[in-house]
């Protein structure tokens, strides 16, 4: 991973973890231990999924810009499908509070996405190579 990718990962993961801790405490107060467990699992799910996405896109970016776009779209699709499967598979569970789980997934996803966008906007990346030379033009 490049330094920019690590910076983006940290910029999104740390606030998401902080919000996840708040979600666990609020869920503990509102729904007891099962609520805290649900919120913790939701926070963990978001952290793992989005971290894997950042790593996959970072790796694909080294291959080509087209692969980066494909990796971003595929990782998004996989995340949505797996979260839907997890939510439907554990819809009737009594081990944890499903509402606390779902709300923590939604809130942590919004926080991660917002801080990831913020980190990308603050990253100074060149869109063109200033040293690039056009064949047949300029110095030989």
C-alpha positions in Angstrom: 0.0 0.0 0.0 1.1 3.5 -0.7 1.4 6.2 2.0 -1.7 7.9 0.6 -3.7 4.7 1.0 -2.6 4.2 4.5 -3.5 7.8 5.4 -7.0 7.3 3.9 -7.4 4.0 5.7 -6.4 5.6 9.1 -8.5 8.7 8.4 -11.6 6.6 8.0 -11.0 3.8 10.5 -10.2 5.9 13.5 -13.4 8.0 13.5 -15.4 4.9 12.6 -14.0 3.1 15.6 -14.8 6.0 17.9 -18.4 6.1 16.6 -18.5 2.3 17.0 -17.5 2.7 20.7 -20.3 5.3 21.2 -22.8 3.0 19.5 -21.8 0.1 21.8 -22.2 2.3 24.9 -25.6 3.7 23.7 -26.8 0.2 22.8 -25.7 -1.1 26.1 -27.7 1.5 27.9 -30.7 1.1 25.7 -30.8 -2.6 25.0 -28.4 -4.2 27.5 -25.7 -6.7 26.7 -27.4 -8.0 23.6 -27.5 -4.5 22.2 -23.9 -3.9 22.9 -22.9 -7.1 21.2 -25.0 -6.2 18.2 -23.4 -2.8 17.9 -19.9 -4.2 18.4 -20.5 -6.8 15.6 -21.9 -4.2 13.3 -18.9 -1.9 13.9 -16.6 -4.9 13.3 -18.4 -5.8 10.1 -18.1 -2.3 8.7 -14.4 -2.0 9.7 -13.4 -5.3 8.1 -15.4 -4.8 4.9 -14.2 -1.3 4.2 -10.6 -2.0 5.1 -10.6 -4.9 2.7 -12.0 -2.6 0.0 -9.3 0.0 0.6 -6.6 -2.6 0.3 -8.1 -4.2 -2.8 -8.5 -0.8 -4.6 -5.0 0.2 -3.5 -3.5 -3.0 -5.0 -5.5 -2.7 -8.2 -4.4 0.9 -8.6 -0.8 -0.3 -9.0 -1.9 -2.4 -11.9 -3.9 0.2 -13.8 -6.5 2.9 -13.4 -9.1 0.6 -15.1 -8.4 -2.2 -12.7 -8.8 0.3 -9.8 -12.2 1.3 -11.0 -13.2 -2.3 -11.5 -11.9 -3.3 -8.0 -13.8 -0.4 -6.5 -17.1 -1.3 -8.2 -16.7 -5.0 -7.4 -15.8 -4.5 -3.8 -18.8 -2.2 -3.4 -21.1 -4.9 -5.0 -19.6 -7.6 -2.8 -20.1 -5.5 0.3 -23.7 -4.8 -0.4 -24.5 -8.4 -1.2 -22.7 -9.8 1.8 -24.3 -7.3 4.2 -27.7 -8.2 2.8 -26.9 -11.9 3.2 -25.7 -11.4 6.8 -28.7 -9.3 7.7 -31.2 -11.8 6.2 -29.3 -14.8 7.7 -29.4 -13.4 11.2 -32.7 -11.6 10.9 -34.3 -13.8 13.6 -31.3 -14.2 15.9 -31.7 -13.8 19.6 -28.0 -13.8 20.4 -27.7 -10.0 19.8 -30.1 -7.1 19.3 -30.6 -6.9 15.5 -31.7 -3.3 15.6 -28.5 -2.2 17.4 -26.6 -4.2 14.8 -28.3 -2.7 11.9 -28.1 0.9 13.2 -24.4 0.5 14.0 -23.8 -0.8 10.4 -25.6 2.2 8.9 -24.0 4.8 11.1 -20.5 3.4 10.9 -20.9 3.1 7.1 -21.9 6.7 6.8 -19.0 7.8 9.1 -16.5 5.7 7.2 -17.6 6.9 3.8 -17.7 10.6 4.9 -14.2 10.5 6.4 -12.9 8.5 3.4 -14.2 11.2 1.0 -12.6 13.8 3.3 -9.3 12.1 3.3 -9.3 11.7 -0.5 -10.1 15.4 -1.0 -7.2 16.4 1.3 -4.8 14.1 -0.5 -2.7 15.9 -3.0 -2.4 13.6 -6.0 -1.4 14.5 -9.5 -3.9 13.8 -12.1 -1.4 14.1 -14.9 2.3 13.4 -15.0 4.1 16.7 -15.3 7.3 14.9 -16.5 5.5 13.0 -19.3 6.8 13.5 -22.8 4.7 13.1 -26.0 6.5 11.0 -28.6 7.6 13.0 -31.6 7.3 16.4 -29.8 9.9 18.3 -27.8 13.4 17.2 -26.9 14.7 14.0 -28.3 
